[in-house]
Amino acid sequence: MARKVYVRVNADFYPDGEVRPRVITWIDGHRYEIARILQCIRAASTKVGGCGIRYTVSIDGKQSYLFREDDRWFVEGKT
């Protein structure tokens, strides 16, 4: 079963309102550098619920989703 895992994100904020996440810090302190942002759209998480901005990111050659919902960041984690 999947759940929301809230994470700390270092991001760049631009004057035009664009937000570009750069680093995800997991709850255990492990840091994941975001190599590329592949897509940024308004979307819902079909696995854990919630709606916001979904970033499709590339980390260590793997594609993952990072969500920004009400100024909080989460990923879809396993329980």
GIFENSUL-V316323 format. One record per run of one state. SS is the DSSP state (a for helix, b for strand, c for the rest). FROM is the first residue (numbers start at 1). LEN is the number of residues. Records with the same first field share a line. If there is no record, write none. Layout:
SS = FROM-LEN / FROM-LEN
This chain:
c = 1-1 / 7-1 / 14-5 / 26-5 / 34-2 / 45-6 / 60-2 / 70-2 / 79-1
b = 2-5 / 8-6 / 19-7 / 31-3 / 36-9 / 51-9 / 62-8 / 72-7
